[in-house]
Amino acid sequence: MNIVDLIIKFSSLIIAVGVILSNINKIFAPIYKKITELEKNQCKNFLVDFLARVENKEKVTESQINRAYEVYDHYIKDLNGNSFIKDKWERLMDNIL
């Protein structure tokens, strides 16, 4: 086997791996998008419920407040959530502490 054959085989291997990875991405991209949508909705549901409790002046523990801050940060920063929740959060959470 000479160097030219080795280069051709190596190039073919690289192209094959590229095609396989491209096809895997096409399969998993819609799944990832759907999971992200579900996660965003779960965060939104949690935050709506939490903010309703705060608005109704129900007692919330320090642990619940800390968890709400974690979920809110994830919702805004990681999931790019920006909706009525952000306005309500800023209005209500300034008064809770």
N, C-alpha and C positions, 0 to 999 in steps of 0.2 A: 504494500500500500504506500503510495507516495503522498507527498504533502498536499497536492491538489485535491486528491480524493478525500483526504482528512478534512480539508477546509470545506469542501462541498457537503460532506456528511454533517459537520458541525453546524453549518449554515442551515441545512435542512432541519436539524434538530431545533435550532432556535426559532425558526419559522413555525414549526409544528407546535412548540410550546406557546408561542404567541397566539396562534389560532385557538388553541385549547383554552387559554386564559380569557381570550376575547369572548368565546362562547359561554364560559362559566359566568362572566360578568353579565352577559345578556340574560342569563337565567336568574341570577340572584339580585340584580338591580331592582326589578319590580317587587320582589319579596322584601328587600330592605326598605323600599319606599312605603310599602304597606305597614310594616312593623313600626316605622317612624310615625306614620299617621296614627296608628293605634296608641303608641306611647304618648303622643301629643294630646290625644283625646283623653287619655287616662289622667294626665297631669291637669288638663283643663277641668275635668270633672272634680278632681280632688280640690283644686283651688276654688272652684265655684262653691263647693260645699263648705270649705273652711271659711271663706269670706262671708258666706251667708251666716255662719255661726257667729263670727265676729260682729257682723252688722246687727244681728239680733241680740247682741250683748250676752251671748251664752259664754259660760266659762270655758276657756281653753287653757291647757297646761303649757308650761314652758317647753316641754318636749314636743307638743303639737305645734307650737309656734316655730321651734327650730326646724322641724320637719317641713313645715310649710315654706319656710325660707329656702330650704334645699330644693324642694320641688319647683318653687317659683324661679330660682336661679337656673335650674336645668331647663325649665320651660322657655325662659327668655333667651338664655345664652346658647344652649345646645340645640334646641328645637326651633329656634327663631320664632317663638310664639309672641305675638304682639297684637293684642285685641283689647276688648273691653276689660279683660282681666287686669291688664297693666294699669289702667286708669283707676279701677276699683281698688287694686292692691295699694297703690300709692296713697290713695285717699284714706283707706281704712287702717293700714298698718302704721301710719304715722301716729295715730291716736292710741294704738294698742300698748305701746311701750311706755 
